[in-house]
Amino acid sequence: MKSLKQILNTINTYVKKFFAIMKKPLSMVIFVVSIFIILLILIESNAFSRYFTTLIILILVMIVMSTSLNIATGFLGQLHLGHAAFMGIGAYTASLIALALEDSITNPLLLFILSTIVAMIVAGIASLLVGTPALRLRGDYLGIMTLGFGEIVKTMITNLKDITNGAQGLYGIPRIMDFPIAYWTTVLVVLVIYLFMNSRHGRAIISIKEDEIASESVGINITKYKLLGFVLASMFAAVGGAMFAFRIGFLAPVNFNFLKSVEIFVIVILGGMGSLSGSIVASIVLVSLPEILRSLEDYRFLLYSTLLIVMMLFRPQGLLGHKE
Amino acid sequence: MSVLKIENLSIQFGGLKAVDQVNIDIQRGELVGLIGPNGAGKTTIFNMLTGVYVPTDGHIFLKGEKITGKKPNEIVMLGSSRTFQNIRLFKNMTVLDNIKIAYHNHMTYHYFDTIFKTSKYSKEEQEANAYAQSLLKVFDLDKFASEKAKNLPYGAQRKLEIARALATKPEILLLDEPAAGMNPTETEGLMATIKKVKKDFDISVLLIEHDMKLVMGICERIYVVDYGKVIATGSPNEIKRNPDVIKAYLGE
């Protein structure tokens, strides 16, 4: 027990040192670029199999999903249990657009950007429609409403057979998502969220989590900023969905069910509410763990809940706390 | 010129008339107290002034503009700001950020500026930092600037709340029981702070308070409410001698 504590303490000091170095933008750029180069070399030289590359991209998708949910849950402090639905809306919209434009646009990057932007807009409008009534509710009620919305989206995708091919799934989606596009999209999303959270708008969002009434009494339009946080989270979820669709090339409604929402939610809680670096680390751990422990299959949910309980007991502030 | 004018303000919760035909008039630069026994309707009046409750009858004018029915954040932007009976700070944020949030509406940069870190963004953020620092200095809180608000001692939290309310640049400050939970020494410090704020920032102050020493010590004029009605108004000395007030507080 004692040695475990020592190890944890050493890790803690290193994490602190790491964040101290990363405070400088230049060191952050060097860090991000060198990770990219290392991974790219490993992939291009076939040191990583195709399966492993896909795993890395799935981790990147999860990073986009968890950092975006962090806006609504971690920073804004709302219980949002339907994040996968917006991922689904994004994935299906982007795929359908890409399928329609596939022949006229041959550049994969352009195709990705175009379809993703449309996906973001559609997801944004959907979240505006849901968010306007939903954000009047608090706590558990909002959780139930977003959960219900998630199920509605899933059912709609299943039943709109002419457009989405129903439960059989949508296939033949161009597989244009290679590692560099996925990596830089993820970096861009995280960067935008980070910059946004460090502005007056971001502060306004955080203040709503801290104390809604106080926030209102210093002149923050809480309706506007709640909606903004919610819409922003959903728009970035659409990016995650598009990345997922263009890698796997096949979409089925079950990909975006309640369990997916919970999975993202768990990652946000594990990484720490309001901690972007925590979400990133938790995404890496929780996406790769089930692959490493492949034989466990559905028992990974057992693992999740155990992890959650252990975390709540020993590190309620999340993996990395608020060091960033 | 009156900064805040309340005309025939009433609110009814079901069969209960919590506030009944109240008239209050506060001039520029005045320090006015609002007192009354428990349950008299003081905080209810405050909640109507700040837009939390919508009055069933009557009007409120802020600098001549009608604010009845407006949302709390809109009223703040028109120049009225408040503190709370039970301190409501942004506990997990730094003291500096607490002030900067209240400064939100005085910054104009847009989403575009945040993502591209334009010069407008950096300029306004620097301005906000400098302003927040100078405001903290007035309250002797600058040494806590990077501390989390929840880690401050009680008296300092009270001061921070007043500082935060001032960061919205109000013309009238509404203080809801600022001395609640303070010991006599802290209360004296608070009295000095309120006087200083009124003078330095050139604003009107309306305060609810149970601490008679504080109210009688600094208020220029006092309104006494009981059962939702104003039963007396005047200078502290007049109030002390008013038989209606004595009756409301001590019974017959």
Interface residues (C-beta under 8 A of the other chain):
Chain A: V192 L195 F196 N198 S199 R200 H201 G202 R203 A204 I206 S207 E210 D211 I213 A214 S215 E216 S217 V218 G219 I220 N221 I222
Chain B: T50 V52 K71 P72 N73 V76 M77 S81 R82 F84 R88 L89 F90 K91 N92 M93 D97 K100 I101 A102 H104 N105 M107 Y109 Y111 D113 T114 I115 K117 Y121 E124 E125 A128 R164 A165 A167 T168
